Amino acid sequence: MEVWRKKWLRNHRFPYSQSTLTNSSEFTFRMRFTTEKIKSIIQVLEQAATEHRGWLNDWHRSLIFGQPLATICFAKDSYRRCGFGQWYYSQSFPILSDHSVFILIGQIHRDLHNRAFVLADKIKHYGTISIKDYDFFIAKEQDFSQKIFDLKDELREILFEFDSLTEIFNRQAFFRILSYENERASRTGQPCCICMVDLDHFKTVNDTYGHLVGDRVLHAVAHYLTDKLRPYDSMCRYGGEEFLICLPSTKLSKAKRIANRLRIGLSSLPIDLDSDKQLNITASFGIAKMATNISLHGNIDRADEALYAAKHGGRNQAIAYEEIRPDLKNGRRKS
């Protein structure tokens, strides 16, 4: 799964945002994560910030009670040697390294330590510092704390763009991808296809093995499909046992070949059960070429109608909207 995300990131340098299209750096930053990675970063960030507060408390204690300042306060590289600095410069999370807020945090943190070094030197030689010097130092500290809060807040916000079970995009986040791809197809004339995927007889899986196994199936299918997609493709959990795939710069004929490759591979994917048994599952695929003269929902409806035709035709097959019989169009999906 992580390999797929890295490949996707390298090939997607275009803008999506929380509500509208914005700059590419925001989106590429968001695309680097899994839910577990976000939680891990937030936890380590909070630990590093706690280490920093400990250093600051010691600094204040020495200032207030006239105790000797720690040796680190007189080191010009104290910003690297403190607990936060050790984490920040360790490159434990290189995916943060080019994010604007993360970079700014490093700059403010260094300025904060440089200021502490100047104040420590003044205390050493003159025994006191001015109110102006102290207020400037505190302002830096407040700025640093705010930027830490901003980064944690953004990371928490990203968590809401992923489906918690399958760890792929949720529908809301994915609609921004489709909006961009639809606009790009309209602007460049490049084809783009979407593919609706529905697991066959999934209700039987839940009824026979229980919902925990059903969840395991959904997770395994999501990981398999995303790992087998091309670097610039994307996918979301559309709802229940349905997934929606976007295939940019792809003609309909190629989209069908991709869908069949995924379908055949999925049918032979072993899913382990608790009882040392394995389960295999199939899926039906409905494909539609994105039409720029209709709405996104209209395009999705076409893929959905193709999916209905695949279900109606016996399941475990891939059918394009352009191939279905007129009497099956605008029909209700077969469960």
MOVENCOR-V228176 format. One record per pair of residues at least 12 apart in sequence whose C-alpha atoms are under 7 Angstrom apart, sorted by the first residue. I is the first residue (numbers start at 0). J is the second residue. D is the distance in whole Angstrom. If there is no record, write none. Layout:
I/J/D
I/J/D
//
This chain:
0/222/6
0/225/7
0/226/6
3/225/7
3/226/5
3/230/7
4/30/7
4/31/6
5/31/7
6/230/5
7/230/4
7/231/5
8/27/6
8/30/6
8/31/7
10/230/6
10/231/6
11/231/6
12/27/7
14/26/6
15/175/6
15/176/7
28/98/7
29/157/7
31/94/7
33/166/7
34/158/6
34/166/6
37/154/6
41/151/6
47/82/6
47/83/5
47/86/7
48/83/6
50/82/5
50/83/6
51/82/6
51/83/6
72/115/7
72/116/6
72/119/6
73/116/6
73/119/7
75/113/7
75/116/7
77/112/6
78/108/7
78/109/5
78/112/5
100/146/7
100/150/7
104/143/6
104/146/6
104/147/7
107/139/7
107/143/6
108/143/6
111/136/7
111/139/6
111/140/7
114/136/6
160/172/5
162/236/7
164/218/6
165/217/7
165/218/5
165/221/6
167/235/6
167/236/7
168/234/7
168/235/4
168/236/6
169/235/5
169/236/6
169/237/7
170/235/6
170/236/6
170/237/5
173/235/6
180/247/7
181/289/7
181/291/6
185/291/6
189/248/5
190/247/7
190/248/5
190/249/5
190/250/6
191/246/6
191/247/4
191/248/5
191/249/5
191/250/7
191/288/6
191/289/6
192/245/6
192/246/5
192/247/6
192/249/6
192/250/7
192/251/6
192/254/7
192/286/7
192/287/6
192/288/4
192/289/5
193/244/6
193/245/5
193/246/6
193/286/6
193/287/6
193/288/6
193/289/7
193/302/7
194/243/6
194/244/5
194/245/7
194/284/6
194/285/5
194/286/4
194/287/6
194/302/6
195/242/6
195/243/5
195/244/6
195/284/6
195/285/5
195/286/6
195/302/6
195/303/6
195/306/6
196/241/5
196/242/5
196/243/6
196/282/7
196/283/6
196/284/5
196/285/7
197/240/6
197/241/5
197/242/7
197/282/6
197/283/5
197/284/7
198/240/6
198/241/7
198/281/6
198/282/4
198/283/6
199/281/6
199/282/5
199/283/7
199/314/7
216/270/7
217/240/7
224/261/7
232/245/6
232/246/5
232/247/6
233/245/5
251/288/6
255/286/7
255/317/7
258/284/7
258/317/6
259/317/6
262/282/6
265/281/6
266/279/6
266/280/6
266/281/5
267/279/7
281/315/6
282/314/7
282/315/5
283/306/6
283/309/6
283/310/6
283/314/5
283/315/5
283/316/5
283/317/6
284/306/5
284/309/7
284/316/6
284/317/4
284/318/6
285/302/5
285/303/6
285/305/4
285/306/4
285/309/7
285/317/6
285/318/5
285/319/6
286/302/5
286/305/6
286/318/6
286/319/4
286/320/6
287/301/6
287/302/5
287/319/6
287/320/5
301/320/6
302/320/6
304/320/7
304/328/6
304/329/7
304/330/7
305/318/6
305/319/6
305/320/5
305/323/7
306/318/7
307/332/5
307/333/6
308/323/6
308/327/7
310/333/6
311/333/6
//
